[in-house]
Amino acid sequence: MAHAHTLAANPHWLPANPPSVLNDIPGSRGLPFVGNTFAVLKDPIGFTNRMVAKHGPVYRNRTFGGDSVVLLGPDANELVLFDKEKNFSSEQGWGPILNLVFPRGLMLMDFDKHRADRKTLSVAFKPEPMRHYAAELNSGIAEQVAGWANRTMPFYSAIKALSLDLAATSFLGVPLGPEASWINQAFVDEVQASVSPVRTPLPGTPMRRGVKAREYLVDYFTREIPSRRNGSGQDFFSQFCRATDDAGQPLADDAIVDHMNFLMMAAHDTITSSATSLIMLLGRHVEWQEKLRQEVMELGSNDGSVPYEQLDRLVLTEWAFKESLRLMPPVPSIPRRALRDFTFGGYRIPAGTFVGVNTAYTHHMAEHWPDPERFDPTRFSPESSKGRHRFAWVPFGGGAHMCIGLHFATMQIRILVAHLLSRYRIELAPGVGADWQIFPIPRPKDDLPVTFKPL
């Protein structure tokens, strides 16, 4: 997190603190210049476990050129994410990571501005548009997965391509056509730039490729806005173009572009990751695959389609999805920046400190999740959930910044599972999916080869 260029561009940000203000907090600044960046990228779970063993659940860390304090556990999640005192800035937390490629996206806004834009954008997630998206998802998924029979295919790449196609119809309202590969590559380049250790867009660096990718997408979205404002499309993009705020004013063109750039990235990358982990787990746990298949078959659909009104009947499917998000959350950690001094875990942490909560760590804490490495969707039954800390499971974040697309994501996964399990048995060879790259968004290093056997 080389903060200099972002601080200069955002004069309302708090000034950078000298590292010495965190001297009272145990931890490690790592190597000169790079800190612990490479150790975290190589093995984030192992690194966190080592830091906790040595320093406890509050520790100082240095990654991407910036010092931060990591706070672990459900109480930390509640303090930082629920943020009832408005002590923590999402804009200043995510900004150093995302500002050059996803500036002014919904996640990079705070308080009144965030609430106003979120309210304006929420029109695209109301029941009638969601019903429209469900129909688009059913037809798009059916068309693609029909050709997967008896093929061993790299599931991560296949579902990433499918998710982008689905995002094109649901989000953009058009088949992508020949621009598909360019748009997909642009989002890949933006996401890779977000975790590049080199934070300046020097020639040949991932950050430079990410900045160029953003320029391409800005041009693409900007060209489309006028026709969408005057049309009647039901896709996200058209609805954003026609949406108005409380004063009846439409969103500015650049705001629409920024929100589309951010939401399309967030949607297709996180759904790709979470769909991949769920399919892997169902391939490993055949008994659960059969339970979900039975649930799907009981809907009585002859082609695997799930009407919007029947989505809530896929209860076990939702539990399995939630359990896969527990085991492999698509956003493994969440940054914020303290706007005021605060205390946690016996430490006083000063204003201006970058703060991180670790979703993946909390999701594996044995005191909240007995036998945490075991895949057990019944953890999310009403009986098992009773009494559990409400911030022990936070794959979609929490508080005002809870993921705006969480119901869309859950709907897409339910529909995908219904189409796959009503047609195929999911088979994995031994050892498939054993090694995952965790940042920026989890993905299996072997691309998860899956065989789809017709029933």
Wavefront OBJ file of the C-alpha trace (Angstrom):
o trace
v 0.000 0.000 0.000
v 2.180 2.850 -1.197
v -0.068 5.599 0.025
v 1.565 8.717 -1.392
v -0.171 8.959 -4.778
v -3.605 8.133 -3.363
v -3.271 10.589 -0.484
v -2.377 13.362 -2.906
v -5.487 12.577 -4.959
v -7.756 12.533 -1.907
v -7.099 15.626 0.213
v -9.836 14.734 2.721
v -7.902 11.610 3.746
v -6.082 11.565 7.051
v -2.327 12.123 6.702
v -0.056 9.089 6.851
v 1.115 8.075 10.335
v 4.769 7.397 11.093
v 5.300 3.658 11.748
v 6.410 4.471 15.307
v 2.810 5.164 16.405
v 2.218 1.395 16.324
v 5.303 0.473 18.364
v 3.166 -0.683 21.305
v 1.407 -3.289 19.172
v 3.275 -6.582 18.676
v 3.970 -7.806 15.175
v 6.376 -7.683 12.258
v 7.321 -5.111 9.623
v 9.037 -7.828 7.569
v 11.713 -7.144 4.977
v 12.888 -3.680 3.862
v 10.629 -2.089 1.211
v 8.318 -5.113 0.686
v 7.496 -5.919 4.318
v 5.545 -9.202 4.580
v 3.897 -8.855 1.157
v 5.425 -11.956 -0.423
v 4.953 -14.086 2.700
v 1.258 -13.148 2.793
v 0.746 -13.755 -0.940
v 2.548 -17.119 -0.788
v 0.670 -18.574 2.201
v -1.852 -16.157 3.763
v -3.466 -18.752 6.048
v -0.136 -20.058 7.324
v 1.187 -16.516 7.792
v -1.860 -15.497 9.852
v -1.655 -18.632 11.982
v 2.038 -17.978 12.697
v 1.361 -14.362 13.639
v -1.496 -15.348 15.974
v 0.641 -18.044 17.617
v 3.384 -15.503 18.264
v 1.466 -12.260 18.923
v -2.196 -13.080 19.599
v -5.351 -11.901 17.760
v -4.203 -8.273 17.440
v -0.936 -7.697 15.598
v 0.949 -5.202 13.464
v 1.796 -6.105 9.872
v 3.333 -4.454 6.809
v 2.222 -5.340 3.278
v 2.148 -3.508 -0.068
v 4.330 -0.796 1.466
v 1.971 0.156 4.300
v 1.657 -0.642 8.012
v -1.632 -1.977 9.308
v -3.117 -3.623 12.391
v -4.917 -6.955 11.972
v -7.879 -7.632 14.284
v -9.157 -11.213 14.418
v -12.409 -12.862 15.464
v -16.160 -12.141 15.349
v -15.951 -9.265 17.872
v -13.380 -7.557 15.648
v -15.612 -8.130 12.603
v -18.546 -6.557 14.422
v -16.533 -3.567 15.628
v -15.074 -2.794 12.204
v -17.807 -3.899 9.778
v -20.955 -2.971 11.710
v -19.149 0.225 12.760
v -22.001 1.773 14.724
v -19.755 4.669 15.757
v -18.683 5.391 12.125
v -15.046 5.073 13.133
v -13.815 3.218 10.041
v -13.438 4.339 6.433
v -13.955 1.800 3.654
v -12.784 4.351 1.085
v -9.457 4.929 2.844
v -9.108 1.199 3.585
v -9.627 -0.107 0.058
v -8.352 3.025 -1.694
v -4.608 2.300 -1.665
v -5.345 -1.137 -3.162
v -8.076 -0.248 -5.653
v -8.001 3.501 -6.340
v -6.058 3.347 -9.612
v -8.302 0.718 -11.195
v -11.659 0.920 -9.359
v -11.941 4.520 -8.132
v -15.270 5.666 -6.696
v -16.832 2.219 -6.797
v -19.480 1.581 -4.167
v -16.964 -0.097 -1.852
v -14.769 3.036 -2.004
v -17.422 5.336 -0.561
v -18.293 6.195 3.021
v -21.304 7.157 5.085
v -23.776 9.626 3.482
v -22.320 9.431 -0.051
v -22.217 5.639 0.120
v -25.758 5.440 1.460
v -27.120 7.763 -1.258
v -25.462 5.938 -4.167
v -26.318 2.533 -2.735
v -29.979 3.553 -2.452
v -29.977 4.759 -6.069
v -28.323 1.556 -7.320
v -30.582 -0.715 -5.261
v -33.363 -0.242 -7.830
v -31.563 -2.881 -9.910
v -31.907 -5.495 -7.134
v -35.656 -5.244 -6.481
v -37.928 -8.294 -7.051
v -39.066 -7.461 -10.592
v -35.534 -7.002 -11.998
v -34.393 -10.083 -10.039
v -37.170 -12.105 -11.673
v -35.879 -10.915 -15.046
v -32.294 -11.869 -14.152
v -33.447 -15.326 -13.013
v -34.965 -15.969 -16.448
v -31.765 -14.775 -18.151
v -29.599 -16.937 -15.863
v -31.733 -20.029 -16.460
v -31.526 -19.736 -20.241
v -27.858 -18.736 -20.329
v -26.712 -21.503 -17.982
v -28.852 -24.158 -19.725
v -27.368 -23.260 -23.097
v -23.774 -23.491 -21.873
v -23.842 -26.547 -19.588
v -25.736 -28.684 -22.114
v -22.430 -29.150 -23.925
v -20.433 -30.280 -20.881
v -21.429 -33.972 -20.996
v -18.611 -36.524 -20.666
v -15.991 -33.791 -20.745
v -13.173 -33.281 -18.285
v -12.792 -29.554 -18.274
v -10.967 -26.857 -16.278
v -13.955 -25.755 -14.245
v -12.540 -22.465 -12.985
v -11.866 -21.185 -16.518
v -15.185 -22.534 -17.798
v -17.256 -20.957 -15.048
v -15.324 -17.672 -15.342
v -16.217 -17.500 -19.046
v -19.825 -18.455 -18.281
v -20.065 -15.900 -15.444
v -18.823 -13.158 -17.754
v -21.382 -14.167 -20.410
v -24.112 -14.131 -17.762
v -22.902 -10.759 -16.487
v -23.105 -9.484 -20.057
v -26.773 -10.387 -20.347
v -27.844 -9.556 -16.767
v -25.566 -6.568 -16.229
v -25.158 -5.180 -19.734
v -28.204 -6.584 -21.528
v -26.230 -7.627 -24.600
v -24.359 -10.741 -25.677
v -20.713 -9.763 -25.547
v -19.847 -11.095 -28.978
v -16.301 -10.455 -30.250
v -15.502 -8.024 -27.432
v -15.906 -10.772 -24.806
v -12.263 -11.770 -24.604
v -11.112 -8.132 -24.434
v -13.533 -7.290 -21.648
v -12.667 -10.446 -19.722
v -8.941 -9.725 -20.014
v -9.509 -6.138 -18.898
v -11.158 -7.308 -15.662
v -8.364 -9.871 -15.112
v -5.752 -7.134 -15.551
v -7.564 -4.771 -13.166
v -7.808 -7.401 -10.424
v -4.156 -8.464 -10.789
v -3.111 -4.815 -10.557
v -4.944 -4.490 -7.250
v -2.481 -6.859 -5.534
v 0.646 -5.913 -7.475
v 3.545 -5.186 -5.079
v 4.545 -2.336 -7.450
v 1.888 0.321 -6.788
v 2.935 2.779 -9.530
v 1.879 2.170 -13.176
v 5.406 1.827 -14.538
v 5.758 0.377 -18.060
v 5.592 -3.434 -18.092
v 4.067 -3.729 -14.610
v 0.706 -5.331 -13.677
v -0.380 -1.907 -12.379
v 0.231 -0.342 -15.802
v -1.806 -3.116 -17.459
v -4.585 -2.559 -14.914
v -4.692 1.192 -15.552
v -4.828 0.611 -19.334
v -7.581 -1.965 -18.818
v -9.607 0.573 -16.859
v -9.228 3.099 -19.687
v -10.575 0.517 -22.140
v -13.608 -0.292 -19.954
v -14.353 3.377 -19.226
v -14.484 4.019 -22.967
v -16.713 0.968 -23.526
v -19.256 1.926 -20.845
v -19.253 5.638 -21.702
v -20.131 4.966 -25.346
v -23.172 2.945 -24.269
v -24.750 5.347 -21.755
v -26.808 7.638 -24.047
v -28.753 4.832 -25.715
v -29.372 3.130 -22.345
v -30.793 6.304 -20.787
v -33.402 6.465 -23.523
v -34.164 2.741 -23.666
v -36.261 0.363 -21.599
v -33.755 -2.427 -20.889
v -34.071 -4.419 -17.666
v -30.332 -5.114 -17.260
v -28.300 -3.506 -14.434
v -26.561 -1.043 -16.746
v -29.794 0.285 -18.266
v -31.379 0.602 -14.832
v -28.358 2.492 -13.465
v -28.560 4.846 -16.467
v -32.243 5.587 -15.737
v -31.985 5.613 -11.917
v -32.542 8.866 -10.044
v -31.603 10.002 -6.545
v -33.921 11.394 -3.854
v -33.915 14.759 -5.642
v -34.942 13.141 -8.924
v -31.520 13.631 -10.492
v -29.914 10.883 -12.606
v -26.459 9.542 -11.815
v -23.654 11.347 -13.652
v -22.046 9.463 -16.542
v -18.743 9.012 -14.724
v -20.537 7.650 -11.638
v -22.378 5.066 -13.770
v -19.082 4.044 -15.377
v -17.322 3.704 -12.011
v -20.152 1.629 -10.507
v -20.423 -0.650 -13.556
v -16.665 -1.206 -13.665
v -16.591 -2.131 -9.984
v -19.804 -4.196 -9.811
v -19.076 -6.282 -12.918
v -15.616 -7.129 -11.583
v -16.978 -7.937 -8.136
v -19.804 -10.043 -9.541
v -18.045 -12.232 -12.023
v -14.785 -12.750 -10.121
v -16.309 -13.553 -6.735
v -19.029 -15.788 -8.214
v -16.372 -17.627 -10.238
v -14.389 -18.319 -7.066
v -17.363 -19.346 -4.924
v -18.937 -21.535 -7.627
v -15.598 -23.306 -8.078
v -15.156 -24.050 -4.374
v -18.750 -25.336 -4.095
v -18.441 -27.660 -7.117
v -15.121 -28.944 -5.754
v -16.720 -29.716 -2.390
v -19.723 -31.431 -3.981
v -17.337 -33.510 -6.090
v -15.491 -34.573 -2.945
v -18.627 -35.188 -0.870
v -20.840 -37.357 -3.052
v -23.399 -37.842 -0.285
v -24.096 -34.099 -0.265
v -24.140 -33.995 -4.044
v -26.928 -36.602 -3.909
v -28.872 -34.695 -1.251
v -28.790 -31.521 -3.343
v -29.707 -33.450 -6.495
v -32.752 -34.906 -4.758
v -33.787 -31.423 -3.637
v -33.444 -30.121 -7.205
v -35.412 -33.048 -8.664
v -38.262 -32.412 -6.233
v -38.888 -29.077 -7.949
v -40.335 -31.097 -10.851
v -38.559 -29.127 -13.573
v -37.882 -31.139 -16.708
v -34.880 -29.090 -17.799
v -33.251 -27.977 -14.512
v -34.680 -24.452 -14.698
v -35.653 -22.824 -11.408
v -38.333 -20.114 -11.604
v -37.625 -17.117 -9.384
v -40.582 -18.013 -7.163
v -39.127 -21.465 -6.401
v -35.579 -20.451 -5.503
v -36.314 -20.500 -1.766
v -37.193 -24.207 -1.967
v -33.489 -25.010 -2.547
v -32.702 -24.898 1.172
v -29.937 -27.535 1.274
v -28.344 -25.906 -1.762
v -28.199 -22.618 0.133
v -26.691 -24.326 3.197
v -24.037 -25.982 1.019
v -23.233 -22.662 -0.644
v -22.903 -20.965 2.740
v -20.598 -23.730 3.953
v -18.392 -23.395 0.871
v -18.217 -19.634 1.509
v -17.180 -20.383 5.079
v -14.381 -22.702 3.986
v -13.202 -20.520 1.086
v -14.521 -16.935 1.309
v -13.963 -15.083 -1.987
v -12.794 -11.967 -0.099
v -10.351 -13.427 2.449
v -9.703 -10.150 4.305
v -11.315 -6.711 4.480
v -9.391 -3.441 4.995
v -10.569 -0.253 6.669
v -8.874 2.890 8.034
v -9.520 4.255 11.498
v -10.854 7.816 11.437
v -10.580 8.145 15.234
v -8.560 6.557 18.021
v -10.145 3.330 19.275
v -9.345 0.444 21.591
v -9.610 -3.289 20.967
v -8.118 -6.313 22.671
v -6.404 -4.143 25.268
v -4.607 -1.969 22.701
v -5.140 1.686 21.868
v -4.993 2.119 18.106
v -4.603 5.687 16.779
v -6.595 7.485 14.086
v -5.088 7.048 10.632
v -4.187 3.381 11.212
v -4.980 0.946 8.429
v -6.981 -1.897 9.951
v -7.738 -5.352 8.543
v -10.211 -8.018 9.597
v -9.578 -11.544 8.347
v -12.691 -13.314 7.083
v -10.938 -16.604 6.327
v -9.391 -16.825 9.809
v -12.691 -16.199 11.597
v -14.427 -18.800 9.426
v -11.993 -21.454 10.693
v -12.044 -20.661 14.418
v -12.848 -23.924 16.205
v -14.687 -22.200 19.053
v -17.313 -21.020 16.562
v -17.042 -23.824 13.995
v -16.305 -27.212 15.634
v -14.054 -29.381 13.424
v -13.644 -26.351 11.150
v -12.031 -28.112 8.163
v -14.991 -30.493 7.746
v -17.595 -29.748 5.046
v -20.930 -29.763 6.878
v -23.774 -27.694 5.396
v -25.999 -28.481 8.396
v -23.981 -25.867 10.312
v -26.397 -23.406 8.673
v -29.613 -25.103 9.772
v -31.718 -22.969 12.136
v -30.864 -25.335 15.019
v -27.098 -25.198 14.475
v -27.067 -21.460 13.794
v -28.848 -20.604 17.037
v -26.605 -18.699 19.420
v -23.690 -18.348 16.983
v -22.057 -14.916 16.896
v -23.681 -13.030 14.031
v -20.272 -11.861 12.792
v -18.681 -15.333 12.820
v -19.686 -15.723 9.140
v -19.007 -12.661 6.981
v -18.256 -13.682 3.370
v -20.365 -10.754 2.144
v -18.974 -8.289 4.691
v -21.399 -6.638 7.107
v -23.026 -3.422 8.204
v -23.672 -0.618 5.721
v -21.182 -2.136 3.264
v -22.796 -5.583 3.152
v -22.412 -6.784 -0.465
v -25.211 -5.201 -2.511
v -25.234 -8.216 -4.840
v -25.433 -11.023 -2.271
v -28.977 -12.081 -3.279
v -27.990 -12.028 -6.958
v -24.939 -14.206 -6.193
v -27.001 -16.688 -4.167
v -29.598 -16.825 -6.952
v -26.988 -17.488 -9.632
v -25.369 -20.280 -7.602
v -28.726 -21.954 -6.871
v -29.663 -21.879 -10.566
v -26.219 -23.155 -11.628
v -26.345 -26.054 -9.157
v -29.874 -26.973 -10.269
v -28.859 -27.138 -13.928
v -25.689 -29.130 -13.243
v -27.094 -31.651 -10.769
v -30.257 -32.313 -12.776
v -28.042 -33.350 -15.733
v -24.746 -34.642 -14.387
v -22.743 -36.361 -11.709
v -19.740 -34.237 -10.728
v -16.562 -36.327 -10.627
v -13.104 -35.274 -9.457
v -9.847 -37.210 -9.728
v -7.911 -37.665 -6.440
v -5.905 -34.584 -5.454
v -7.782 -32.160 -7.694
v -8.103 -28.686 -6.161
v -5.558 -29.418 -3.439
v -3.667 -26.125 -3.866
v -5.294 -22.693 -4.143
v -3.949 -19.203 -4.758
v -5.760 -17.101 -2.156
v -5.135 -13.499 -3.286
v -6.555 -11.397 -4.813
v -9.568 -13.743 -5.065
v -9.191 -17.500 -4.376
v -8.666 -19.781 -7.362
v -7.376 -23.366 -7.703
v -3.877 -23.533 -9.163
v -4.839 -26.590 -11.253
v -7.980 -24.855 -12.647
v -10.035 -27.676 -11.038
v -10.458 -30.315 -13.769
v -14.011 -31.701 -13.393
v -15.769 -34.477 -15.315
v -19.514 -34.164 -15.906
v -21.122 -37.600 -16.287
v -24.705 -37.609 -17.613
v -27.231 -39.149 -15.227
l 1 2 3 4 5 6 7 8 9 10 11 12 13 14 15 16 17 18 19 20 21 22 23 24 25 26 27 28 29 30 31 32 33 34 35 36 37 38 39 40 41 42 43 44 45 46 47 48 49 50 51 52 53 54 55 56 57 58 59 60 61 62 63 64 65 66 67 68 69 70 71 72 73 74 75 76 77 78 79 80 81 82 83 84 85 86 87 88 89 90 91 92 93 94 95 96 97 98 99 100 101 102 103 104 105 106 107 108 109 110 111 112 113 114 115 116 117 118 119 120 121 122 123 124 125 126 127 128 129 130 131 132 133 134 135 136 137 138 139 140 141 142 143 144 145 146 147 148 149 150 151 152 153 154 155 156 157 158 159 160 161 162 163 164 165 166 167 168 169 170 171 172 173 174 175 176 177 178 179 180 181 182 183 184 185 186 187 188 189 190 191 192 193 194 195 196 197 198 199 200 201 202 203 204 205 206 207 208 209 210 211 212 213 214 215 216 217 218 219 220 221 222 223 224 225 226 227 228 229 230 231 232 233 234 235 236 237 238 239 240 241 242 243 244 245 246 247 248 249 250 251 252 253 254 255 256 257 258 259 260 261 262 263 264 265 266 267 268 269 270 271 272 273 274 275 276 277 278 279 280 281 282 283 284 285 286 287 288 289 290 291 292 293 294 295 296 297 298 299 300 301 302 303 304 305 306 307 308 309 310 311 312 313 314 315 316 317 318 319 320 321 322 323 324 325 326 327 328 329 330 331 332 333 334 335 336 337 338 339 340 341 342 343 344 345 346 347 348 349 350 351 352 353 354 355 356 357 358 359 360 361 362 363 364 365 366 367 368 369 370 371 372 373 374 375 376 377 378 379 380 381 382 383 384 385 386 387 388 389 390 391 392 393 394 395 396 397 398 399 400 401 402 403 404 405 406 407 408 409 410 411 412 413 414 415 416 417 418 419 420 421 422 423 424 425 426 427 428 429 430 431 432 433 434 435 436 437 438 439 440 441 442 443 444 445 446 447 448 449 450 451 452 453 454 455
